[in-house]
């Protein structure tokens, strides 16, 4: 392939981790509308996001096979990723690119997740957050902040990603 299909955050989503805590209080929590199981499910999603961030810092040592295994274990077969430029990628396209071109070669100085919000809707969950990256690629420094949204479904007791979408636009809420 002559062009790289996979945006950085697609690979990172499979192998990242971060604090994922927010200073905002869930309005539903304040009103007593969140059930105990919703609270457990929300923590499970936050744990997944935290593990992603932890893995992002060790991305440089990840090989193609470990990235592929992570996608296959944690993403639904019908997974779709919408990149910052609006391009849509399927799971099979992402896996094919990893097999053909190898793992992402970025080295991160820091990866931080801010403004994490998680909402549970039965066996579905929606998470939004801002990923902040600094690091090196091909000898050049980079810094980016990317607003991401992820949708999860619970299948056979396990949360799987089914959709992620990214946007360069980041304006914090007031």
Secondary structure in CASP SS format (residue, H / E / C, confidence):
PFRMAT SS
TARGET T0000
AUTHOR 0000-0000-0000
METHOD secondary structure of the structure
MODEL  1
X C 1.00
X C 1.00
X C 1.00
X C 1.00
X C 1.00
X C 1.00
X C 1.00
X H 1.00
X H 1.00
X H 1.00
X H 1.00
X H 1.00
X H 1.00
X H 1.00
X H 1.00
X C 1.00
X C 1.00
X C 1.00
X C 1.00
X C 1.00
X C 1.00
X C 1.00
X C 1.00
X C 1.00
X C 1.00
X C 1.00
X H 1.00
X H 1.00
X H 1.00
X H 1.00
X C 1.00
X C 1.00
X C 1.00
X C 1.00
X C 1.00
X H 1.00
X H 1.00
X H 1.00
X H 1.00
X H 1.00
X H 1.00
X H 1.00
X H 1.00
X H 1.00
X H 1.00
X H 1.00
X H 1.00
X H 1.00
X H 1.00
X H 1.00
X H 1.00
X H 1.00
X H 1.00
X H 1.00
X H 1.00
X H 1.00
X C 1.00
X C 1.00
X H 1.00
X H 1.00
X H 1.00
X C 1.00
X C 1.00
X H 1.00
X H 1.00
X H 1.00
X H 1.00
X H 1.00
X H 1.00
X H 1.00
X H 1.00
X H 1.00
X H 1.00
X H 1.00
X E 1.00
X E 1.00
X E 1.00
X E 1.00
X E 1.00
X E 1.00
X E 1.00
X E 1.00
X C 1.00
X C 1.00
X C 1.00
X C 1.00
X C 1.00
X E 1.00
X E 1.00
X E 1.00
X H 1.00
X H 1.00
X H 1.00
X H 1.00
X H 1.00
X H 1.00
X H 1.00
X H 1.00
X H 1.00
X H 1.00
X H 1.00
X C 1.00
X C 1.00
X C 1.00
X C 1.00
X C 1.00
X E 1.00
X E 1.00
X E 1.00
X E 1.00
X E 1.00
X E 1.00
X E 1.00
X E 1.00
X E 1.00
X E 1.00
X E 1.00
X E 1.00
X E 1.00
X E 1.00
X E 1.00
X C 1.00
X C 1.00
X E 1.00
X E 1.00
X E 1.00
X E 1.00
X E 1.00
X E 1.00
X E 1.00
X E 1.00
X E 1.00
X E 1.00
X E 1.00
X E 1.00
X E 1.00
X E 1.00
X C 1.00
X C 1.00
X E 1.00
X E 1.00
X E 1.00
X E 1.00
X E 1.00
X E 1.00
X E 1.00
X E 1.00
X E 1.00
X E 1.00
X E 1.00
X E 1.00
X E 1.00
X E 1.00
X E 1.00
X E 1.00
X C 1.00
X C 1.00
X E 1.00
X E 1.00
X E 1.00
X E 1.00
X E 1.00
X E 1.00
X E 1.00
X E 1.00
X E 1.00
X E 1.00
X C 1.00
X C 1.00
X C 1.00
X C 1.00
X C 1.00
X C 1.00
X C 1.00
END
